[in-house]
């Protein structure tokens, strides 16, 4: 009897801990794998968590991901970037914290957005009133086709580098420095 009660309580605890916050239901199984990029820029730890969809021979930018519309910059949850210290990101000075990273793709230029609202699914509840930073960078062409959406941090030296976004035939380089 004690063993059955203990087993039941264990199942109840696991179910409670696994339940999403605020009554939200998250789709399972995850359609796109989770990605993590991290680096030290000077004494600042930079971490990016994002969903990694596959192109699967589909036309991505201007089709699956429309030009001129806010995009979660990945799949599933909105991409999030965490900074342990102040850093220059693009042409913006950022304080330590965690922010949602959105983009607005364009044929030649992309708008990069850091937003203070966290825990978003996609960009469906995106609210410009929570934007912390917004700037435009040129869109570049990838050296080779990238099937799996990738965000990486490429350092140029100890205190600077680029946050790189690559998918399909597109490559973006956002300068980061201490």
Secondary structure, DSSP 8 states (H G I E B T S, - for coil): -HHHHHHHHHHHHHHHHHS-GGG----SS-SSEEEEEEEEETTEEEEEEEEE-B-TT--TBTTTB-TTSEE-SSSSB-EEEEESS-EEETTEEE-SEEEEEEEE--SSEEEEEEES--S-BTTTT--GGGEEEEEEEE-EEEEEEEEEEEEEEEEEETTEEEEEEEEEEEEEEEEEE-
